[in-house]
Amino acid sequence: MDYLEQNSAIVDWRLNDLDYRTQEVWINSFFEKFKEHKNIIFFENYKRKIGDCSHHSGTTRMSFDKTRGVVDSNCKVFDVKNLYISGNSVFRTSGSANPGFTNIALSIKLGDYINNL
């Protein structure tokens, strides 16, 4: 429990040999696929370190109805007047790459929508 008497998540992320072997196989596959490509320079990372990018998403999911999400397709919070959310939190799922450009596009779309209200 935390200081607000809420349950606390305990994350124990210990990597094992399978995790590192998976990384190695992926690196080798990627390198083989693109080794002849003239515009791609690929540097292998064989360090036994896998990091986290912390692009959190999905906490205020977009949906068509309030039983499955927090905001509608215009990023408006269901049942709350004039409250909009834009950011990674409205994404239903997250890919493996940085969500920055998708986030920018979503914010521009929201800005245009609000500007035309």
A tleap script that builds the chain and sets N, CA, C and O, in Angstrom:
source leaprc.protein.ff14SB
mol = sequence {
  NMET ASP TYR LEU GLU GLN ASN SER ALA ILE
  VAL ASP TRP ARG LEU ASN ASP LEU ASP TYR
  ARG THR GLN GLU VAL TRP ILE ASN SER PHE
  PHE GLU LYS PHE LYS GLU HIE LYS ASN ILE
  ILE PHE PHE GLU ASN TYR LYS ARG LYS ILE
  GLY ASP CYS SER HIE HIE SER GLY THR THR
  ARG MET SER PHE ASP LYS THR ARG GLY VAL
  VAL ASP SER ASN CYS LYS VAL PHE ASP VAL
  LYS ASN LEU TYR ILE SER GLY ASN SER VAL
  PHE ARG THR SER GLY SER ALA ASN PRO GLY
  PHE THR ASN ILE ALA LEU SER ILE LYS LEU
  GLY ASP TYR ILE ASN ASN CLEU
}
set mol.1.N position { 0.847 -1.187 0.000 }
set mol.1.CA position { 0.000 0.000 0.000 }
set mol.1.C position { 0.888 1.245 0.000 }
set mol.1.O position { 1.957 1.274 0.610 }
set mol.2.N position { 0.407 2.272 -0.707 }
set mol.2.CA position { 1.161 3.514 -0.713 }
set mol.2.C position { 0.619 4.452 0.371 }
set mol.2.O position { -0.213 4.058 1.188 }
set mol.3.N position { 1.100 5.693 0.363 }
set mol.3.CA position { 0.697 6.633 1.415 }
set mol.3.C position { -0.771 7.036 1.328 }
set mol.3.O position { -1.316 7.593 2.281 }
set mol.4.N position { -1.425 6.759 0.181 }
set mol.4.CA position { -2.861 7.018 0.048 }
set mol.4.C position { -3.677 5.743 0.266 }
set mol.4.O position { -4.872 5.695 -0.025 }
set mol.5.N position { -3.006 4.713 0.784 }
set mol.5.CA position { -3.615 3.421 1.049 }
set mol.5.C position { -4.174 2.758 -0.213 }
set mol.5.O position { -5.186 2.058 -0.173 }
set mol.6.N position { -3.482 2.999 -1.336 }
set mol.6.CA position { -3.827 2.362 -2.601 }
set mol.6.C position { -2.844 1.216 -2.846 }
set mol.6.O position { -1.684 1.279 -2.439 }
set mol.7.N position { -3.319 0.186 -3.507 }
set mol.7.CA position { -2.425 -0.919 -3.841 }
set mol.7.C position { -1.294 -0.418 -4.727 }
set mol.7.O position { -1.513 0.401 -5.619 }
set mol.8.N position { -0.105 -0.902 -4.484 }
set mol.8.CA position { 1.060 -0.528 -5.270 }
set mol.8.C position { 1.450 -1.691 -6.170 }
set mol.8.O position { 1.411 -2.854 -5.769 }
set mol.9.N position { 1.826 -1.347 -7.395 }
set mol.9.CA position { 2.311 -2.376 -8.316 }
set mol.9.C position { 3.765 -2.682 -7.999 }
set mol.9.O position { 4.562 -1.781 -7.739 }
set mol.10.N position { 4.092 -3.936 -8.023 }
set mol.10.CA position { 5.472 -4.358 -7.836 }
set mol.10.C position { 5.904 -5.023 -9.145 }
set mol.10.O position { 5.389 -6.077 -9.519 }
set mol.11.N position { 6.850 -4.396 -9.827 }
set mol.11.CA position { 7.326 -4.917 -11.099 }
set mol.11.C position { 8.701 -5.523 -10.874 }
set mol.11.O position { 9.629 -4.845 -10.433 }
set mol.12.N position { 8.816 -6.774 -11.175 }
set mol.12.CA position { 10.082 -7.486 -11.032 }
set mol.12.C position { 10.480 -7.962 -12.423 }
set mol.12.O position { 10.103 -9.055 -12.846 }
set mol.13.N position { 11.236 -7.144 -13.122 }
set mol.13.CA position { 11.592 -7.429 -14.500 }
set mol.13.C position { 13.038 -7.877 -14.559 }
set mol.13.O position { 13.939 -7.077 -14.815 }
set mol.14.N position { 13.248 -9.129 -14.325 }
set mol.14.CA position { 14.588 -9.697 -14.415 }
set mol.14.C position { 14.708 -10.424 -15.744 }
set mol.14.O position { 13.925 -11.324 -16.048 }
set mol.15.N position { 15.692 -10.022 -16.524 }
set mol.15.CA position { 15.895 -10.660 -17.812 }
set mol.15.C position { 16.657 -11.965 -17.638 }
set mol.15.O position { 17.492 -12.104 -16.744 }
set mol.16.N position { 16.350 -12.918 -18.512 }
set mol.16.CA position { 17.037 -14.202 -18.444 }
set mol.16.C position { 17.706 -14.486 -19.785 }
set mol.16.O position { 17.645 -13.665 -20.700 }
set mol.17.N position { 18.331 -15.629 -19.897 }
set mol.17.CA position { 19.055 -15.981 -21.120 }
set mol.17.C position { 18.149 -16.011 -22.349 }
set mol.17.O position { 18.585 -15.656 -23.444 }
set mol.18.N position { 16.897 -16.428 -22.182 }
set mol.18.CA position { 15.971 -16.444 -23.313 }
set mol.18.C position { 15.723 -15.026 -23.834 }
set mol.18.O position { 15.654 -14.819 -25.045 }
set mol.19.N position { 15.588 -14.056 -22.937 }
set mol.19.CA position { 15.389 -12.670 -23.358 }
set mol.19.C position { 16.572 -12.183 -24.201 }
set mol.19.O position { 16.382 -11.580 -25.257 }
set mol.20.N position { 17.778 -12.447 -23.730 }
set mol.20.CA position { 18.967 -12.006 -24.449 }
set mol.20.C position { 19.152 -12.775 -25.758 }
set mol.20.O position { 19.604 -12.204 -26.751 }
set mol.21.N position { 18.816 -14.031 -25.764 }
set mol.21.CA position { 18.909 -14.829 -26.995 }
set mol.21.C position { 17.899 -14.316 -28.015 }
set mol.21.O position { 18.208 -14.245 -29.204 }
set mol.22.N position { 16.705 -13.959 -27.571 }
set mol.22.CA position { 15.692 -13.394 -28.459 }
set mol.22.C position { 16.196 -12.100 -29.076 }
set mol.22.O position { 16.021 -11.873 -30.273 }
set mol.23.N position { 16.819 -11.251 -28.272 }
set mol.23.CA position { 17.389 -10.008 -28.783 }
set mol.23.C position { 18.469 -10.301 -29.836 }
set mol.23.O position { 18.512 -9.657 -30.884 }
set mol.24.N position { 19.319 -11.254 -29.554 }
set mol.24.CA position { 20.397 -11.611 -30.474 }
set mol.24.C position { 19.843 -12.125 -31.804 }
set mol.24.O position { 20.332 -11.739 -32.866 }
set mol.25.N position { 18.835 -12.984 -31.755 }
set mol.25.CA position { 18.220 -13.518 -32.975 }
set mol.25.C position { 17.596 -12.387 -33.780 }
set mol.25.O position { 17.739 -12.341 -35.002 }
set mol.26.N position { 16.909 -11.477 -33.105 }
set mol.26.CA position { 16.281 -10.350 -33.801 }
set mol.26.C position { 17.344 -9.474 -34.458 }
set mol.26.O position { 17.197 -9.092 -35.619 }
set mol.27.N position { 18.393 -9.158 -33.740 }
set mol.27.CA position { 19.470 -8.329 -34.295 }
set mol.27.C position { 20.065 -8.993 -35.533 }
set mol.27.O position { 20.250 -8.340 -36.559 }
set mol.28.N position { 20.365 -10.284 -35.441 }
set mol.28.CA position { 20.941 -10.997 -36.578 }
set mol.28.C position { 19.990 -11.031 -37.773 }
set mol.28.O position { 20.420 -10.862 -38.914 }
set mol.29.N position { 18.707 -11.249 -37.518 }
set mol.29.CA position { 17.712 -11.283 -38.587 }
set mol.29.C position { 17.599 -9.924 -39.259 }
set mol.29.O position { 17.553 -9.835 -40.486 }
set mol.30.N position { 17.556 -8.883 -38.468 }
set mol.30.CA position { 17.453 -7.521 -39.001 }
set mol.30.C position { 18.687 -7.198 -39.838 }
set mol.30.O position { 18.572 -6.662 -40.940 }
set mol.31.N position { 19.876 -7.528 -39.308 }
set mol.31.CA position { 21.123 -7.262 -40.011 }
set mol.31.C position { 21.159 -7.996 -41.352 }
set mol.31.O position { 21.518 -7.409 -42.372 }
set mol.32.N position { 20.789 -9.271 -41.352 }
set mol.32.CA position { 20.799 -10.049 -42.592 }
set mol.32.C position { 19.836 -9.476 -43.630 }
set mol.32.O position { 20.141 -9.427 -44.822 }
set mol.33.N position { 18.685 -9.050 -43.162 }
set mol.33.CA position { 17.669 -8.506 -44.072 }
set mol.33.C position { 18.142 -7.234 -44.762 }
set mol.33.O position { 17.848 -7.022 -45.938 }
set mol.34.N position { 18.868 -6.389 -44.046 }
set mol.34.CA position { 19.216 -5.066 -44.566 }
set mol.34.C position { 20.706 -4.846 -44.811 }
set mol.34.O position { 21.116 -3.713 -45.063 }
set mol.35.N position { 21.521 -5.884 -44.747 }
set mol.35.CA position { 22.973 -5.699 -44.871 }
set mol.35.C position { 23.391 -5.170 -46.242 }
set mol.35.O position { 24.421 -4.504 -46.350 }
set mol.36.N position { 22.626 -5.447 -47.274 }
set mol.36.CA position { 22.967 -4.986 -48.624 }
set mol.36.C position { 22.321 -3.640 -48.965 }
set mol.36.O position { 22.600 -3.076 -50.023 }
set mol.37.N position { 21.481 -3.131 -48.100 }
set mol.37.CA position { 20.781 -1.875 -48.375 }
set mol.37.C position { 21.750 -0.713 -48.254 }
set mol.37.O position { 22.435 -0.579 -47.240 }
set mol.38.N position { 21.816 0.135 -49.285 }
set mol.38.CA position { 22.825 1.195 -49.317 }
set mol.38.C position { 22.503 2.383 -48.406 }
set mol.38.O position { 23.399 3.163 -48.085 }
set mol.39.N position { 21.275 2.532 -47.993 }
set mol.39.CA position { 20.897 3.689 -47.177 }
set mol.39.C position { 20.694 3.371 -45.699 }
set mol.39.O position { 20.263 4.233 -44.933 }
set mol.40.N position { 20.995 2.158 -45.299 }
set mol.40.CA position { 20.820 1.782 -43.895 }
set mol.40.C position { 22.168 1.402 -43.304 }
set mol.40.O position { 22.871 0.533 -43.822 }
set mol.41.N position { 22.511 2.062 -42.222 }
set mol.41.CA position { 23.702 1.705 -41.466 }
set mol.41.C position { 23.210 1.077 -40.178 }
set mol.41.O position { 22.414 1.678 -39.456 }
set mol.42.N position { 23.672 -0.109 -39.888 }
set mol.42.CA position { 23.152 -0.839 -38.735 }
set mol.42.C position { 24.293 -1.182 -37.794 }
set mol.42.O position { 25.275 -1.811 -38.189 }
set mol.43.N position { 24.153 -0.764 -36.557 }
set mol.43.CA position { 25.138 -1.074 -35.526 }
set mol.43.C position { 24.515 -2.076 -34.564 }
set mol.43.O position { 23.491 -1.791 -33.944 }
set mol.44.N position { 25.118 -3.225 -34.439 }
set mol.44.CA position { 24.588 -4.257 -33.568 }
set mol.44.C position { 24.810 -3.887 -32.103 }
set mol.44.O position { 25.839 -3.313 -31.745 }
set mol.45.N position { 23.858 -4.213 -31.283 }
set mol.45.CA position { 23.969 -4.005 -29.847 }
set mol.45.C position { 23.965 -5.367 -29.171 }
set mol.45.O position { 22.905 -5.927 -28.891 }
set mol.46.N position { 25.143 -5.893 -28.915 }
set mol.46.CA position { 25.225 -7.191 -28.266 }
set mol.46.C position { 25.475 -7.076 -26.769 }
set mol.46.O position { 25.774 -8.068 -26.105 }
set mol.47.N position { 25.351 -5.871 -26.244 }
set mol.47.CA position { 25.473 -5.726 -24.796 }
set mol.47.C position { 24.277 -6.421 -24.161 }
set mol.47.O position { 23.177 -6.395 -24.713 }
set mol.48.N position { 24.477 -7.014 -23.055 }
set mol.48.CA position { 23.369 -7.695 -22.381 }
set mol.48.C position { 22.552 -6.667 -21.612 }
set mol.48.O position { 22.443 -6.716 -20.386 }
set mol.49.N position { 21.988 -5.743 -22.363 }
set mol.49.CA position { 21.184 -4.694 -21.752 }
set mol.49.C position { 19.998 -4.412 -22.671 }
set mol.49.O position { 20.171 -4.113 -23.853 }
set mol.50.N position { 18.826 -4.511 -22.128 }
set mol.50.CA position { 17.602 -4.177 -22.846 }
set mol.50.C position { 16.925 -3.084 -22.035 }
set mol.50.O position { 16.656 -3.270 -20.848 }
set mol.51.N position { 16.649 -1.963 -22.652 }
set mol.51.CA position { 16.102 -0.820 -21.930 }
set mol.51.C position { 14.625 -0.605 -22.163 }
set mol.51.O position { 14.000 -1.273 -22.987 }
set mol.52.N position { 14.091 0.323 -21.434 }
set mol.52.CA position { 12.691 0.698 -21.513 }
set mol.52.C position { 12.616 2.140 -21.976 }
set mol.52.O position { 13.355 2.994 -21.486 }
set mol.53.N position { 11.726 2.412 -22.916 }
set mol.53.CA position { 11.586 3.765 -23.451 }
set mol.53.C position { 10.535 4.589 -22.709 }
set mol.53.O position { 10.484 5.808 -22.868 }
set mol.54.N position { 9.719 3.954 -21.923 }
set mol.54.CA position { 8.706 4.628 -21.103 }
set mol.54.C position { 7.706 5.458 -21.909 }
set mol.54.O position { 7.373 6.576 -21.517 }
set mol.55.N position { 7.236 4.927 -23.008 }
set mol.55.CA position { 6.167 5.590 -23.758 }
set mol.55.C position { 4.851 4.981 -23.289 }
set mol.55.O position { 4.267 4.138 -23.970 }
set mol.56.N position { 4.398 5.410 -22.135 }
set mol.56.CA position { 3.190 4.843 -21.545 }
set mol.56.C position { 1.974 5.177 -22.404 }
set mol.56.O position { 1.872 6.276 -22.947 }
set mol.57.N position { 1.076 4.244 -22.519 }
set mol.57.CA position { -0.129 4.488 -23.301 }
set mol.57.C position { -1.268 3.623 -22.782 }
set mol.57.O position { -1.060 2.647 -22.061 }
set mol.58.N position { -2.480 4.011 -23.172 }
set mol.58.CA position { -3.638 3.192 -22.868 }
set mol.58.C position { -4.354 3.494 -21.571 }
set mol.58.O position { -5.296 2.785 -21.220 }
set mol.59.N position { -3.944 4.518 -20.847 }
set mol.59.CA position { -4.604 4.782 -19.562 }
set mol.59.C position { -5.905 5.553 -19.698 }
set mol.59.O position { -6.747 5.497 -18.803 }
set mol.60.N position { -6.089 6.275 -20.803 }
set mol.60.CA position { -7.361 6.960 -21.086 }
set mol.60.C position { -7.774 6.607 -22.511 }
set mol.60.O position { -7.879 7.485 -23.368 }
set mol.61.N position { -8.003 5.351 -22.755 }
set mol.61.CA position { -8.210 4.812 -24.097 }
set mol.61.C position { -9.354 5.450 -24.872 }
set mol.61.O position { -10.383 5.833 -24.316 }
set mol.62.N position { -9.130 5.548 -26.186 }
set mol.62.CA position { -10.145 6.030 -27.108 }
set mol.62.C position { -11.075 4.871 -27.460 }
set mol.62.O position { -10.632 3.741 -27.666 }
set mol.63.N position { -12.381 5.174 -27.525 }
set mol.63.CA position { -13.354 4.140 -27.843 }
set mol.63.C position { -14.614 4.783 -28.417 }
set mol.63.O position { -14.780 6.002 -28.383 }
set mol.64.N position { -15.493 3.938 -28.944 }
set mol.64.CA position { -16.769 4.436 -29.449 }
set mol.64.C position { -17.810 4.574 -28.346 }
set mol.64.O position { -18.818 5.259 -28.528 }
set mol.65.N position { -17.578 3.933 -27.207 }
set mol.65.CA position { -18.518 4.073 -26.086 }
set mol.65.C position { -17.762 4.048 -24.756 }
set mol.65.O position { -16.644 3.539 -24.669 }
set mol.66.N position { -18.388 4.602 -23.740 }
set mol.66.CA position { -17.729 4.784 -22.447 }
set mol.66.C position { -17.503 3.490 -21.671 }
set mol.66.O position { -16.772 3.488 -20.680 }
set mol.67.N position { -18.105 2.411 -22.095 }
set mol.67.CA position { -17.872 1.143 -21.401 }
set mol.67.C position { -16.538 0.514 -21.793 }
set mol.67.O position { -16.050 -0.394 -21.121 }
set mol.68.N position { -15.958 1.001 -22.882 }
set mol.68.CA position { -14.698 0.417 -23.371 }
set mol.68.C position { -13.561 1.425 -23.452 }
set mol.68.O position { -12.463 1.086 -23.894 }
set mol.69.N position { -13.812 2.661 -23.030 }
set mol.69.CA position { -12.769 3.673 -23.100 }
set mol.69.C position { -13.119 4.907 -22.314 }
set mol.69.O position { -14.163 4.970 -21.665 }
set mol.70.N position { -12.239 5.895 -22.373 }
set mol.70.CA position { -12.396 7.130 -21.600 }
set mol.70.C position { -12.743 8.309 -22.500 }
set mol.70.O position { -13.498 9.195 -22.100 }
set mol.71.N position { -12.191 8.325 -23.721 }
set mol.71.CA position { -12.459 9.426 -24.651 }
set mol.71.C position { -13.068 8.896 -25.939 }
set mol.71.O position { -12.894 7.731 -26.297 }
set mol.72.N position { -13.797 9.790 -26.638 }
set mol.72.CA position { -14.370 9.415 -27.929 }
set mol.72.C position { -13.352 9.672 -29.045 }
set mol.72.O position { -12.198 9.996 -28.766 }
set mol.73.N position { -13.771 9.530 -30.295 }
set mol.73.CA position { -12.846 9.666 -31.423 }
set mol.73.C position { -12.334 11.086 -31.609 }
set mol.73.O position { -11.399 11.312 -32.378 }
set mol.74.N position { -12.939 12.049 -30.910 }
set mol.74.CA position { -12.455 13.431 -30.926 }
set mol.74.C position { -11.682 13.770 -29.657 }
set mol.74.O position { -11.425 14.940 -29.375 }
set mol.75.N position { -11.314 12.753 -28.899 }
set mol.75.CA position { -10.534 12.893 -27.655 }
set mol.75.C position { -11.295 13.586 -26.534 }
set mol.75.O position { -10.687 14.068 -25.578 }
set mol.76.N position { -12.621 13.640 -26.643 }
set mol.76.CA position { -13.433 14.239 -25.585 }
set mol.76.C position { -13.765 13.168 -24.553 }
set mol.76.O position { -14.182 12.061 -24.896 }
set mol.77.N position { -13.572 13.516 -23.286 }
set mol.77.CA position { -13.875 12.591 -22.200 }
set mol.77.C position { -15.386 12.372 -22.155 }
set mol.77.O position { -16.164 13.326 -22.160 }
set mol.78.N position { -15.790 11.105 -22.111 }
set mol.78.CA position { -17.212 10.788 -22.037 }
set mol.78.C position { -17.829 11.401 -20.785 }
set mol.78.O position { -17.231 11.363 -19.710 }
set mol.79.N position { -19.019 11.963 -20.925 }
set mol.79.CA position { -19.832 12.492 -19.827 }
set mol.79.C position { -19.196 13.672 -19.077 }
set mol.79.O position { -19.628 13.991 -17.969 }
set mol.80.N position { -18.185 14.322 -19.655 }
set mol.80.CA position { -17.595 15.512 -19.039 }
set mol.80.C position { -17.578 16.608 -20.091 }
set mol.80.O position { -16.996 16.442 -21.163 }
set mol.81.N position { -18.210 17.714 -19.784 }
set mol.81.CA position { -18.309 18.805 -20.742 }
set mol.81.C position { -16.971 19.531 -20.868 }
set mol.81.O position { -16.347 19.894 -19.870 }
set mol.82.N position { -16.551 19.732 -22.103 }
set mol.82.CA position { -15.353 20.526 -22.431 }
set mol.82.C position { -14.045 19.990 -21.847 }
set mol.82.O position { -13.164 20.778 -21.502 }
set mol.83.N position { -13.901 18.684 -21.731 }
set mol.83.CA position { -12.631 18.111 -21.290 }
set mol.83.C position { -12.120 17.175 -22.377 }
set mol.83.O position { -12.761 16.183 -22.725 }
set mol.84.N position { -10.954 17.517 -22.900 }
set mol.84.CA position { -10.326 16.743 -23.963 }
set mol.84.C position { -8.952 16.281 -23.502 }
set mol.84.O position { -8.284 16.962 -22.724 }
set mol.85.N position { -8.538 15.120 -23.988 }
set mol.85.CA position { -7.222 14.575 -23.648 }
set mol.85.C position { -6.509 14.219 -24.945 }
set mol.85.O position { -7.067 13.535 -25.803 }
set mol.86.N position { -5.292 14.681 -25.081 }
set mol.86.CA position { -4.489 14.323 -26.241 }
set mol.86.C position { -3.140 13.815 -25.746 }
set mol.86.O position { -2.511 14.441 -24.894 }
set mol.87.N position { -2.709 12.713 -26.264 }
set mol.87.CA position { -1.418 12.167 -25.861 }
set mol.87.C position { -1.416 10.661 -25.979 }
set mol.87.O position { -2.395 10.056 -26.417 }
set mol.88.N position { -0.318 10.067 -25.588 }
set mol.88.CA position { -0.169 8.615 -25.687 }
set mol.88.C position { -1.222 7.855 -24.898 }
set mol.88.O position { -1.525 6.706 -25.218 }
set mol.89.N position { -1.777 8.478 -23.881 }
set mol.89.CA position { -2.714 7.756 -23.026 }
set mol.89.C position { -3.991 7.352 -23.751 }
set mol.89.O position { -4.671 6.425 -23.311 }
set mol.90.N position { -4.338 8.022 -24.855 }
set mol.90.CA position { -5.570 7.672 -25.565 }
set mol.90.C position { -5.361 6.553 -26.571 }
set mol.90.O position { -6.332 6.042 -27.129 }
set mol.91.N position { -4.112 6.160 -26.817 }
set mol.91.CA position { -3.847 5.066 -27.754 }
set mol.91.C position { -4.330 3.758 -27.143 }
set mol.91.O position { -4.059 3.473 -25.976 }
set mol.92.N position { -5.036 2.974 -27.923 }
set mol.92.CA position { -5.535 1.688 -27.432 }
set mol.92.C position { -4.411 0.674 -27.293 }
set mol.92.O position { -4.423 -0.162 -26.389 }
set mol.93.N position { -3.442 0.754 -28.195 }
set mol.93.CA position { -2.277 -0.124 -28.133 }
set mol.93.C position { -1.053 0.708 -28.489 }
set mol.93.O position { -1.172 1.847 -28.942 }
set mol.94.N position { 0.096 0.140 -28.283 }
set mol.94.CA position { 1.330 0.844 -28.580 }
set mol.94.C position { 2.224 -0.043 -29.421 }
set mol.94.O position { 2.309 -1.250 -29.196 }
set mol.95.N position { 2.885 0.557 -30.383 }
set mol.95.CA position { 3.830 -0.185 -31.208 }
set mol.95.C position { 5.184 -0.261 -30.536 }
set mol.95.O position { 5.316 0.021 -29.345 }
set mol.96.N position { 6.171 -0.637 -31.291 }
set mol.96.CA position { 7.510 -0.775 -30.721 }
set mol.96.C position { 8.367 0.458 -30.956 }
set mol.96.O position { 9.499 0.520 -30.478 }
set mol.97.N position { 7.856 1.425 -31.673 }
set mol.97.CA position { 8.639 2.619 -31.986 }
set mol.97.C position { 8.097 3.832 -31.235 }
set mol.97.O position { 7.037 3.773 -30.612 }
set mol.98.N position { 8.827 4.902 -31.304 }
set mol.98.CA position { 8.426 6.135 -30.631 }
set mol.98.C position { 7.091 6.635 -31.181 }
set mol.98.O position { 6.898 6.658 -32.396 }
set mol.99.N position { 6.171 7.034 -30.308 }
set mol.99.CA position { 4.849 7.478 -30.748 }
set mol.99.C position { 4.766 8.980 -31.029 }
set mol.99.O position { 3.670 9.517 -31.183 }
set mol.100.N position { 5.892 9.649 -31.096 }
set mol.100.CA position { 5.908 11.109 -31.215 }
set mol.100.C position { 5.127 11.668 -32.387 }
set mol.100.O position { 4.300 12.560 -32.198 }
set mol.101.N position { 5.362 11.169 -33.595 }
set mol.101.CA position { 4.669 11.717 -34.765 }
set mol.101.C position { 3.174 11.423 -34.722 }
set mol.101.O position { 2.368 12.266 -35.116 }
set mol.102.N position { 2.799 10.252 -34.255 }
set mol.102.CA position { 1.378 9.927 -34.113 }
set mol.102.C position { 0.737 10.854 -33.094 }
set mol.102.O position { -0.390 11.312 -33.280 }
set mol.103.N position { 1.460 11.126 -32.019 }
set mol.103.CA position { 0.980 12.027 -30.980 }
set mol.103.C position { 0.793 13.442 -31.538 }
set mol.103.O position { -0.210 14.095 -31.252 }
set mol.104.N position { 1.752 13.911 -32.327 }
set mol.104.CA position { 1.652 15.235 -32.938 }
set mol.104.C position { 0.451 15.301 -33.876 }
set mol.104.O position { -0.313 16.265 -33.841 }
set mol.105.N position { 0.283 14.276 -34.717 }
set mol.105.CA position { -0.854 14.250 -35.647 }
set mol.105.C position { -2.178 14.271 -34.887 }
set mol.105.O position { -3.107 14.983 -35.270 }
set mol.106.N position { -2.262 13.501 -33.825 }
set mol.106.CA position { -3.478 13.475 -33.013 }
set mol.106.C position { -3.743 14.844 -32.389 }
set mol.106.O position { -4.889 15.294 -32.350 }
set mol.107.N position { -2.706 15.501 -31.907 }
set mol.107.CA position { -2.862 16.817 -31.285 }
set mol.107.C position { -3.302 17.865 -32.298 }
set mol.107.O position { -4.124 18.727 -31.989 }
set mol.108.N position { -2.755 17.790 -33.506 }
set mol.108.CA position { -3.179 18.723 -34.567 }
set mol.108.C position { -4.634 18.491 -34.914 }
set mol.108.O position { -5.394 19.447 -35.068 }
set mol.109.N position { -5.037 17.226 -35.040 }
set mol.109.CA position { -6.434 16.886 -35.326 }
set mol.109.C position { -7.352 17.417 -34.227 }
set mol.109.O position { -8.405 17.987 -34.512 }
set mol.110.N position { -6.950 17.227 -32.978 }
set mol.110.CA position { -7.758 17.718 -31.863 }
set mol.110.C position { -7.833 19.239 -31.882 }
set mol.110.O position { -8.903 19.808 -31.668 }
set mol.111.N position { -6.716 19.897 -32.135 }
set mol.111.CA position { -6.718 21.357 -32.194 }
set mol.111.C position { -7.659 21.872 -33.266 }
set mol.111.O position { -8.407 22.822 -33.034 }
set mol.112.N position { -7.629 21.247 -34.449 }
set mol.112.CA position { -8.536 21.646 -35.519 }
set mol.112.C position { -9.989 21.421 -35.130 }
set mol.112.O position { -10.853 22.251 -35.412 }
set mol.113.N position { -10.253 20.290 -34.479 }
set mol.113.CA position { -11.618 19.980 -34.051 }
set mol.113.C position { -12.117 21.024 -33.048 }
set mol.113.O position { -13.223 21.545 -33.195 }
set mol.114.N position { -11.323 21.324 -32.050 }
set mol.114.CA position { -11.738 22.295 -31.030 }
set mol.114.C position { -11.875 23.682 -31.647 }
set mol.114.O position { -12.788 24.426 -31.288 }
set mol.115.N position { -10.994 24.040 -32.558 }
set mol.115.CA position { -11.041 25.345 -33.207 }
set mol.115.C position { -12.307 25.533 -34.032 }
set mol.115.O position { -12.753 26.661 -34.244 }
set mol.116.N position { -12.885 24.433 -34.497 }
set mol.116.CA position { -14.100 24.496 -35.323 }
set mol.116.C position { -15.394 24.255 -34.542 }
set mol.116.O position { -16.463 24.139 -35.140 }
set mol.117.N position { -15.305 24.180 -33.223 }
set mol.117.CA position { -16.524 23.992 -32.423 }
set mol.117.C position { -17.404 25.228 -32.466 }
set mol.117.O position { -18.470 25.249 -31.850 }
savepdb mol mol.pdb
quit
